Structures are given as structure tokens and as C-alpha cells.
Amino acid sequence: MRAMAYATRDRKVKKRTARSLWIVRLNAVARARGLTYSQLMAAFRRANIGLDRKQLSELALHDEATFNQLVQTATAAN
């Protein structure tokens, strides 16, 4: 019973932990470009770029050229 309770709890904690990792990654990438995380996300919202944090984090990590284009598009739309 205890193991089942921990498993249930930790499935939710896993989601929280993953989201915070994505945010930390995006914040690091944003600061390297002279922005804060909140400024970056606000720019994406204003430019109607509908990618979620997971997708943006993966792009920043694995496809930097595409991520740079997204950032330029978002900041130019402001």
C-alpha cells in the first residue's frame, strides 16, 4: 500500500520536475541572449509562437539555429 502511494505521488512530482528543468534550460539560453526567461516567453506569446516549454527546451538544446530564428522572430515582433 505504501509503495502504491509513493508511486502515485511521484508520478505527479516527475511532471513538476521535468517542467522546472525545461524552465531552467530556457532561462539559461535566454540569458545568453540578453533576455530573461519571462521576457523570452512574453515575446513568444506576443509573436503567437505556440510551442510549449518542452519543445522550446529541446530546440534550444539540439537545434540551436532554429531556436535562434524563433528568438529573432519573437523579439522582432515586439
Buried (B, 14 or more C-beta within 10 A) or exposed (E): EEEEEEEEEEEEEEEEEEBEEBBEBBBEBBEEEEBEBEBBBBBBEEBEBEEEBEEBBBBBEEEEEEBBEBBEEBBEEE
